[in-house]
């Protein structure tokens, strides 16, 4: 019986989501993927910054700083109230 060697391959590329499909942005590199091969895509929002805290103490410190900032800059009681549509408006 002949053994089959399986290699995990990971490639990173940028793409644009257009008309219901991800269209790769050409960068000059050829993808090493067979035609009609099934691939796994992980989508990351470029506007979301991942957490960098590495310990519980660091997370607690960051949370205390956030609360202190909120306390230092409270919302005015007469501030305009946004509607749900205004809060979720996409630009």
N, CA, C and O atoms as a printed pandas DataFrame, in Angstrom:
     atom_number atom_name residue_name chain_id  residue_number  x_coord  y_coord  z_coord
0              1         N          UNK        A               1    0.838   -1.173    0.000
1              2        CA          UNK        A               1    0.000    0.000    0.000
2              3         C          UNK        A               1    0.886    1.239    0.000
3              4         O          UNK        A               1    1.839    1.319    0.775
4              5         N          UNK        A               2    0.588    2.184   -0.841
5              6        CA          UNK        A               2    1.385    3.394   -0.984
6              7         C          UNK        A               2    0.778    4.493   -0.120
7              8         O          UNK        A               2   -0.436    4.694   -0.133
8              9         N          UNK        A               3    1.628    5.215    0.641
9             10        CA          UNK        A               3    1.107    6.288    1.494
10            11         C          UNK        A               3    1.013    7.584    0.703
11            12         O          UNK        A               3    1.796    7.841   -0.212
12            13         N          UNK        A               4    0.050    8.374    1.078
13            14        CA          UNK        A               4   -0.177    9.653    0.417
14            15         C          UNK        A               4    0.228   10.761    1.380
15            16         O          UNK        A               4   -0.260   10.808    2.509
16            17         N          UNK        A               5    1.105   11.644    0.949
17            18        CA          UNK        A               5    1.559   12.747    1.800
18            19         C          UNK        A               5    0.606   13.926    1.633
19            20         O          UNK        A               5    0.344   14.366    0.514
20            21         N          UNK        A               6    0.089   14.436    2.754
21            22        CA          UNK        A               6   -0.821   15.568    2.741
22            23         C          UNK        A               6   -0.102   16.760    3.332
23            24         O          UNK        A               6    0.455   16.673    4.426
24            25         N          UNK        A               7   -0.109   17.867    2.625
25            26        CA          UNK        A               7    0.528   19.083    3.104
26            27         C          UNK        A               7   -0.529   20.161    3.303
27            28         O          UNK        A               7   -1.372   20.389    2.435
28            29         N          UNK        A               8   -0.475   20.812    4.441
29            30        CA          UNK        A               8   -1.364   21.949    4.687
30            31         C          UNK        A               8   -0.693   23.184    4.106
31            32         O          UNK        A               8    0.464   23.479    4.406
32            33         N          UNK        A               9   -1.424   23.889    3.284
33            34        CA          UNK        A               9   -0.884   25.077    2.636
34            35         C          UNK        A               9   -1.724   26.275    3.043
35            36         O          UNK        A               9   -2.953   26.231    2.996
36            37         N          UNK        A              10   -1.057   27.330    3.437
37            38        CA          UNK        A              10   -1.765   28.544    3.815
38            39         C          UNK        A              10   -1.209   29.692    2.992
39            40         O          UNK        A              10    0.000   29.919    2.963
40            41         N          UNK        A              11   -2.080   30.401    2.338
41            42        CA          UNK        A              11   -1.690   31.569    1.564
42            43         C          UNK        A              11   -2.581   32.719    1.963
43            44         O          UNK        A              11   -3.780   32.539    2.173
44            45         N          UNK        A              12   -2.005   33.895    2.067
45            46        CA          UNK        A              12   -2.776   35.083    2.424
46            47         C          UNK        A              12   -2.889   35.962    1.183
47            48         O          UNK        A              12   -1.909   36.206    0.478
48            49         N          UNK        A              13   -4.106   36.428    0.938
49            50        CA          UNK        A              13   -4.310   37.336   -0.177
50            51         C          UNK        A              13   -5.418   38.301    0.177
51            52         O          UNK        A              13   -6.209   38.040    1.083
52            53         N          UNK        A              14   -5.480   39.397   -0.519
53            54        CA          UNK        A              14   -6.558   40.361   -0.335
54            55         C          UNK        A              14   -7.567   40.156   -1.452
55            56         O          UNK        A              14   -7.226   39.761   -2.567
56            57         N          UNK        A              15   -8.826   40.437   -1.115
57            58        CA          UNK        A              15   -9.891   40.273   -2.101
58            59         C          UNK        A              15  -10.950   41.339   -1.859
59            60         O          UNK        A              15  -11.019   41.951   -0.793
60            61         N          UNK        A              16  -11.761   41.537   -2.870
61            62        CA          UNK        A              16  -12.895   42.452   -2.798
62            63         C          UNK        A              16  -14.155   41.604   -2.917
63            64         O          UNK        A              16  -14.241   40.728   -3.777
64            65         N          UNK        A              17  -15.129   41.866   -2.052
65            66        CA          UNK        A              17  -16.409   41.156   -2.132
66            67         C          UNK        A              17  -17.279   41.913   -3.117
67            68         O          UNK        A              17  -17.652   43.059   -2.863
68            69         N          UNK        A              18  -17.605   41.289   -4.237
69            70        CA          UNK        A              18  -18.332   41.973   -5.306
70            71         C          UNK        A              18  -19.339   41.009   -5.924
71            72         O          UNK        A              18  -18.994   39.894   -6.315
72            73         N          UNK        A              19  -20.583   41.457   -6.002
73            74        CA          UNK        A              19  -21.645   40.670   -6.631
74            75         C          UNK        A              19  -21.740   39.254   -6.055
75            76         O          UNK        A              19  -21.961   38.293   -6.792
76            77         N          UNK        A              20  -21.570   39.130   -4.718
77            78        CA          UNK        A              20  -21.734   37.843   -4.063
78            79         C          UNK        A              20  -20.546   36.916   -4.136
79            80         O          UNK        A              20  -20.664   35.744   -3.778
80            81         N          UNK        A              21  -19.392   37.407   -4.591
81            82        CA          UNK        A              21  -18.209   36.545   -4.691
82            83         C          UNK        A              21  -16.967   37.317   -4.272
83            84         O          UNK        A              21  -16.909   38.538   -4.419
84            85         N          UNK        A              22  -15.973   36.605   -3.750
85            86        CA          UNK        A              22  -14.702   37.215   -3.406
86            87         C          UNK        A              22  -13.801   37.208   -4.634
87            88         O          UNK        A              22  -13.503   36.153   -5.194
88            89         N          UNK        A              23  -13.373   38.395   -5.043
89            90        CA          UNK        A              23  -12.520   38.539   -6.218
90            91         C          UNK        A              23  -11.121   38.907   -5.735
91            92         O          UNK        A              23  -10.938   39.989   -5.177
92            93         N          UNK        A              24  -10.124   38.035   -5.937
93            94        CA          UNK        A              24   -8.771   38.333   -5.465
94            95         C          UNK        A              24   -8.221   39.598   -6.106
95            96         O          UNK        A              24   -8.460   39.874   -7.282
96            97         N          UNK        A              25   -7.483   40.357   -5.316
97            98        CA          UNK        A              25   -6.786   41.533   -5.824
98            99         C          UNK        A              25   -5.437   41.054   -6.339
99           100         O          UNK        A              25   -4.644   40.522   -5.562
100          101         N          UNK        A              26   -5.155   41.226   -7.627
101          102        CA          UNK        A              26   -3.896   40.718   -8.183
102          103         C          UNK        A              26   -2.689   41.382   -7.521
103          104         O          UNK        A              26   -2.651   42.601   -7.350
104          105         N          UNK        A              27   -1.707   40.564   -7.155
105          106        CA          UNK        A              27   -0.473   41.102   -6.593
106          107         C          UNK        A              27    0.750   40.558   -7.318
107          108         O          UNK        A              27    1.881   40.757   -6.873
108          109         N          UNK        A              28    0.528   39.881   -8.419
109          110        CA          UNK        A              28    1.641   39.356   -9.199
110          111         C          UNK        A              28    1.963   37.907   -8.867
111          112         O          UNK        A              28    2.658   37.240   -9.633
112          113         N          UNK        A              29    1.463   37.402   -7.723
113          114        CA          UNK        A              29    1.721   36.018   -7.349
114          115         C          UNK        A              29    0.632   35.115   -7.912
115          116         O          UNK        A              29   -0.535   35.501   -7.980
116          117         N          UNK        A              30    1.021   33.915   -8.314
117          118        CA          UNK        A              30    0.051   32.936   -8.797
118          119         C          UNK        A              30   -0.373   32.071   -7.619
119          120         O          UNK        A              30    0.467   31.568   -6.873
120          121         N          UNK        A              31   -1.671   31.905   -7.458
121          122        CA          UNK        A              31   -2.164   31.062   -6.383
122          123         C          UNK        A              31   -1.848   29.606   -6.685
123          124         O          UNK        A              31   -2.007   29.144   -7.814
124          125         N          UNK        A              32   -1.405   28.901   -5.675
125          126        CA          UNK        A              32   -1.078   27.488   -5.826
126          127         C          UNK        A              32   -2.297   26.646   -5.449
127          128         O          UNK        A              32   -2.259   25.861   -4.502
128          129         N          UNK        A              33   -3.386   26.827   -6.216
129          130        CA          UNK        A              33   -4.640   26.136   -5.944
130          131         C          UNK        A              33   -5.151   25.549   -7.263
131          132         O          UNK        A              33   -5.203   26.224   -8.291
132          133         N          UNK        A              34   -5.524   24.275   -7.195
133          134        CA          UNK        A              34   -6.045   23.620   -8.398
134          135         C          UNK        A              34   -7.408   24.200   -8.754
135          136         O          UNK        A              34   -8.161   24.622   -7.876
136          137         N          UNK        A              35   -7.714   24.219  -10.025
137          138        CA          UNK        A              35   -9.017   24.684  -10.503
138          139         C          UNK        A              35  -10.120   23.865   -9.853
139          140         O          UNK        A              35  -10.013   22.642   -9.761
140          141         N          UNK        A              36  -11.181   24.530   -9.399
141          142        CA          UNK        A              36  -12.335   23.916   -8.741
142          143         C          UNK        A              36  -12.010   23.284   -7.387
143          144         O          UNK        A              36  -12.801   22.497   -6.866
144          145         N          UNK        A              37  -10.851   23.624   -6.812
145          146        CA          UNK        A              37  -10.503   23.094   -5.489
146          147         C          UNK        A              37  -11.320   23.816   -4.419
147          148         O          UNK        A              37  -11.604   25.008   -4.540
148          149         N          UNK        A              38  -11.687   23.089   -3.384
149          150        CA          UNK        A              38  -12.403   23.691   -2.267
150          151         C          UNK        A              38  -11.371   24.324   -1.335
151          152         O          UNK        A              38  -10.379   23.690   -0.975
152          153         N          UNK        A              39  -11.611   25.578   -0.948
153          154        CA          UNK        A              39  -10.713   26.292   -0.045
154          155         C          UNK        A              39  -11.527   26.833    1.124
155          156         O          UNK        A              39  -12.754   26.904    1.056
156          157         N          UNK        A              40  -10.849   27.206    2.175
157          158        CA          UNK        A              40  -11.504   27.809    3.331
158          159         C          UNK        A              40  -11.095   29.274    3.398
159          160         O          UNK        A              40   -9.910   29.602    3.343
160          161         N          UNK        A              41  -12.091   30.154    3.519
161          162        CA          UNK        A              41  -11.834   31.595    3.558
162          163         C          UNK        A              41  -12.203   32.114    4.936
163          164         O          UNK        A              41  -13.281   31.815    5.450
164          165         N          UNK        A              42  -11.305   32.896    5.539
165          166        CA          UNK        A              42  -11.569   33.575    6.795
166          167         C          UNK        A              42  -11.619   35.062    6.501
167          168         O          UNK        A              42  -10.672   35.619    5.945
168          169         N          UNK        A              43  -12.713   35.706    6.868
169          170        CA          UNK        A              43  -12.892   37.130    6.571
170          171         C          UNK        A              43  -12.595   37.939    7.824
171          172         O          UNK        A              43  -13.164   37.687    8.887
172          173         N          UNK        A              44  -11.699   38.915    7.692
173          174        CA          UNK        A              44  -11.360   39.818    8.786
174          175         C          UNK        A              44  -11.794   41.218    8.400
175          176         O          UNK        A              44  -11.493   41.686    7.302
176          177         N          UNK        A              45  -12.499   41.887    9.296
177          178        CA          UNK        A              45  -12.900   43.273    9.067
178          179         C          UNK        A              45  -11.667   44.148    9.247
179          180         O          UNK        A              45  -11.083   44.150   10.331
180          181         N          UNK        A              46  -11.249   44.894    8.220
181          182        CA          UNK        A              46  -10.037   45.707    8.345
182          183         C          UNK        A              46  -10.192   46.871    9.312
183          184         O          UNK        A              46   -9.204   47.510    9.673
184          185         N          UNK        A              47  -11.420   47.155    9.736
185          186        CA          UNK        A              47  -11.644   48.278   10.640
186          187         C          UNK        A              47  -11.705   47.844   12.099
187          188         O          UNK        A              47  -11.851   48.688   12.983
188          189         N          UNK        A              48  -11.598   46.553   12.368
189          190        CA          UNK        A              48  -11.622   46.047   13.730
190          191         C          UNK        A              48  -10.198   45.677   14.129
191          192         O          UNK        A              48   -9.547   44.864   13.473
192          193         N          UNK        A              49   -9.734   46.279   15.199
193          194        CA          UNK        A              49   -8.378   46.016   15.674
194          195         C          UNK        A              49   -8.446   44.896   16.709
195          196         O          UNK        A              49   -9.195   45.002   17.680
196          197         N          UNK        A              50   -7.680   43.827   16.518
197          198        CA          UNK        A              50   -7.732   42.732   17.479
198          199         C          UNK        A              50   -7.121   43.138   18.817
199          200         O          UNK        A              50   -6.250   44.005   18.882
200          201         N          UNK        A              51   -7.590   42.501   19.872
201          202        CA          UNK        A              51   -7.068   42.779   21.208
202          203         C          UNK        A              51   -5.605   42.361   21.293
203          204         O          UNK        A              51   -5.195   41.365   20.695
204          205         N          UNK        A              52   -4.825   43.134   22.043
205          206        CA          UNK        A              52   -3.397   42.825   22.176
206          207         C          UNK        A              52   -3.009   42.488   23.610
207          208         O          UNK        A              52   -1.849   42.168   23.874
208          209         N          UNK        A              53   -3.963   42.556   24.544
209          210        CA          UNK        A              53   -3.661   42.243   25.943
210          211         C          UNK        A              53   -3.276   40.768   26.057
211          212         O          UNK        A              53   -3.902   39.898   25.453
212          213         N          UNK        A              54   -2.240   40.510   26.841
213          214        CA          UNK        A              54   -1.745   39.142   26.965
214          215         C          UNK        A              54   -1.977   38.547   28.346
215          216         O          UNK        A              54   -1.667   37.377   28.570
216          217         N          UNK        A              55   -2.520   39.335   29.281
217          218        CA          UNK        A              55   -2.761   38.821   30.628
218          219         C          UNK        A              55   -4.048   39.416   31.188
219          220         O          UNK        A              55   -4.542   40.433   30.702
220          221         N          UNK        A              56   -4.580   38.762   32.218
221          222        CA          UNK        A              56   -5.787   39.275   32.870
222          223         C          UNK        A              56   -5.531   40.650   33.478
223          224         O          UNK        A              56   -6.407   41.515   33.449
224          225         N          UNK        A              57   -4.344   40.855   34.025
225          226        CA          UNK        A              57   -4.013   42.145   34.630
226          227         C          UNK        A              57   -4.024   43.263   33.583
227          228         O          UNK        A              57   -4.504   44.366   33.845
228          229         N          UNK        A              58   -3.496   42.964   32.408
229          230        CA          UNK        A              58   -3.471   43.964   31.333
230          231         C          UNK        A              58   -4.886   44.278   30.855
231          232         O          UNK        A              58   -5.201   45.435   30.577
232          233         N          UNK        A              59   -5.735   43.268   30.758
233          234        CA          UNK        A              59   -7.130   43.485   30.362
234          235         C          UNK        A              59   -7.865   44.331   31.401
235          236         O          UNK        A              59   -8.619   45.238   31.048
236          237         N          UNK        A              60   -7.645   44.034   32.670
237          238        CA          UNK        A              60   -8.283   44.799   33.738
238          239         C          UNK        A              60   -7.811   46.252   33.729
239          240         O          UNK        A              60   -8.616   47.160   33.933
240          241         N          UNK        A              61   -6.525   46.482   33.497
241          242        CA          UNK        A              61   -5.990   47.846   33.421
242          243         C          UNK        A              61   -6.630   48.610   32.262
243          244         O          UNK        A              61   -7.014   49.770   32.417
244          245         N          UNK        A              62   -6.744   47.961   31.103
245          246        CA          UNK        A              62   -7.353   48.597   29.931
246          247         C          UNK        A              62   -8.814   48.945   30.210
247          248         O          UNK        A              62   -9.287   50.012   29.818
248          249         N          UNK        A              63   -9.527   48.043   30.886
249          250        CA          UNK        A              63  -10.928   48.295   31.206
250          251         C          UNK        A              63  -11.060   49.460   32.188
251          252         O          UNK        A              63  -11.959   50.289   32.045
252          253         N          UNK        A              64  -10.172   49.529   33.186
253          254        CA          UNK        A              64  -10.198   50.655   34.127
254          255         C          UNK        A              64   -9.935   51.973   33.397
255          256         O          UNK        A              64  -10.585   52.979   33.684
256          257         N          UNK        A              65   -8.979   51.975   32.446
257          258        CA          UNK        A              65   -8.692   53.188   31.668
258          259         C          UNK        A              65   -9.892   53.590   30.825
259          260         O          UNK        A              65  -10.187   54.778   30.691
260          261         N          UNK        A              66  -10.585   52.609   30.254
261          262        CA          UNK        A              66  -11.771   52.902   29.456
262          263         C          UNK        A              66  -12.855   53.533   30.317
263          264         O          UNK        A              66  -13.445   54.539   29.923
264          265         N          UNK        A              67  -13.128   52.956   31.495
265          266        CA          UNK        A              67  -14.135   53.514   32.396
266          267         C          UNK        A              67  -13.747   54.909   32.854
267          268         O          UNK        A              67  -14.609   55.781   32.962
268          269         N          UNK        A              68  -12.465   55.139   33.127
269          270        CA          UNK        A              68  -12.002   56.461   33.550
270          271         C          UNK        A              68  -12.219   57.479   32.431
271          272         O          UNK        A              68  -12.597   58.622   32.688
272          273         N          UNK        A              69  -11.976   57.057   31.191
273          274        CA          UNK        A              69  -12.195   57.952   30.051
274          275         C          UNK        A              69  -13.673   58.290   29.903
275          276         O          UNK        A              69  -14.024   59.439   29.634
276          277         N          UNK        A              70  -14.544   57.290   30.079
277          278        CA          UNK        A              70  -15.984   57.552   30.023
278          279         C          UNK        A              70  -16.404   58.545   31.102
279          280         O          UNK        A              70  -17.186   59.461   30.849
280          281         N          UNK        A              71  -15.866   58.348   32.324
281          282        CA          UNK        A              71  -16.200   59.248   33.433
282          283         C          UNK        A              71  -15.699   60.662   33.171
283          284         O          UNK        A              71  -16.351   61.635   33.551
284          285         N          UNK        A              72  -14.537   60.781   32.522
285          286        CA          UNK        A              72  -13.952   62.093   32.246
286          287         C          UNK        A              72  -14.666   62.817   31.108
287          288         O          UNK        A              72  -14.593   64.042   31.010
288          289         N          UNK        A              73  -15.352   62.070   30.250
289          290        CA          UNK        A              73  -16.016   62.656   29.079
290          291         C          UNK        A              73  -17.460   62.160   28.992
291          292         O          UNK        A              73  -17.806   61.443   28.053
292          293         N          UNK        A              74  -18.305   62.529   29.953
293          294        CA          UNK        A              74  -19.687   62.022   29.938
294          295         C          UNK        A              74  -20.505   62.644   28.809
295          296         O          UNK        A              74  -20.213   63.745   28.340
296          297         N          UNK        A              75  -21.528   61.917   28.388
297          298        CA          UNK        A              75  -22.459   62.465   27.399
298          299         C          UNK        A              75  -23.357   63.488   28.090
299          300         O          UNK        A              75  -23.807   63.278   29.216
300          301         N          UNK        A              76  -23.606   64.584   27.404
301          302        CA          UNK        A              76  -24.504   65.608   27.956
302          303         C          UNK        A              76  -25.930   65.087   27.952
303          304         O          UNK        A              76  -26.324   64.373   27.030
304          305         N          UNK        A              77  -26.708   65.432   28.967
305          306        CA          UNK        A              77  -28.109   64.985   28.987
306          307         C          UNK        A              77  -28.918   65.539   27.818
307          308         O          UNK        A              77  -29.919   64.944   27.417
308          309         N          UNK        A              78  -28.483   66.689   27.264
309          310        CA          UNK        A              78  -29.224   67.286   26.155
310          311         C          UNK        A              78  -28.630   66.921   24.782
311          312         O          UNK        A              78  -28.960   67.540   23.771
312          313         N          UNK        A              79  -27.757   65.917   24.763
313          314        CA          UNK        A              79  -27.161   65.494   23.491
314          315         C          UNK        A              79  -28.252   64.938   22.580
315          316         O          UNK        A              79  -29.211   64.338   23.065
316          317         N          UNK        A              80  -28.119   65.132   21.255
317          318        CA          UNK        A              80  -29.144   64.622   20.335
318          319         C          UNK        A              80  -29.227   63.095   20.397
319          320         O          UNK        A              80  -28.211   62.414   20.531
320          321         N          UNK        A              81  -30.419   62.582   20.302
321          322        CA          UNK        A              81  -30.656   61.131   20.307
322          323         C          UNK        A              81  -30.699   60.637   18.867
323          324         O          UNK        A              81  -31.450   61.165   18.048
324          325         N          UNK        A              82  -29.897   59.630   18.561
325          326        CA          UNK        A              82  -29.880   59.071   17.215
326          327         C          UNK        A              82  -30.922   57.964   17.102
327          328         O          UNK        A              82  -31.192   57.241   18.061
328          329         N          UNK        A              83  -31.493   57.850   15.926
329          330        CA          UNK        A              83  -32.407   56.745   15.667
330          331         C          UNK        A              83  -31.582   55.487   15.394
331          332         O          UNK        A              83  -30.369   55.560   15.192
332          333         N          UNK        A              84  -32.245   54.350   15.390
333          334        CA          UNK        A              84  -31.548   53.093   15.102
334          335         C          UNK        A              84  -30.903   53.151   13.716
335          336         O          UNK        A              84  -29.759   52.729   13.545
336          337         N          UNK        A              85  -31.634   53.674   12.725
337          338        CA          UNK        A              85  -31.088   53.767   11.370
338          339         C          UNK        A              85  -29.867   54.677   11.316
339          340         O          UNK        A              85  -28.902   54.386   10.609
340          341         N          UNK        A              86  -29.909   55.777   12.060
341          342        CA          UNK        A              86  -28.760   56.690   12.070
342          343         C          UNK        A              86  -27.545   56.040   12.720
343          344         O          UNK        A              86  -26.417   56.243   12.270
344          345         N          UNK        A              87  -27.769   55.259   13.776
345          346        CA          UNK        A              87  -26.648   54.590   14.457
346          347         C          UNK        A              87  -26.011   53.517   13.595
347          348         O          UNK        A              87  -24.815   53.255   13.719
348          349         N          UNK        A              88  -26.791   52.892   12.722
349          350        CA          UNK        A              88  -26.280   51.800   11.922
350          351         C          UNK        A              88  -26.080   52.182   10.454
351          352         O          UNK        A              88  -25.992   51.319    9.580
352          353         N          UNK        A              89  -26.010   53.468   10.208
353          354        CA          UNK        A              89  -25.845   53.946    8.833
354          355         C          UNK        A              89  -24.499   53.507    8.279
355          356         O          UNK        A              89  -23.470   53.656    8.937
356          357         N          UNK        A              90  -24.510   52.981    7.100
357          358        CA          UNK        A              90  -23.279   52.539    6.412
358          359         C          UNK        A              90  -22.883   53.611    5.410
359          360         O          UNK        A              90  -23.721   54.086    4.643
360          361         N          UNK        A              91  -21.650   53.982    5.411
361          362        CA          UNK        A              91  -21.172   55.004    4.475
362          363         C          UNK        A              91  -20.294   54.398    3.430
363          364         O          UNK        A              91  -19.797   55.106    2.554
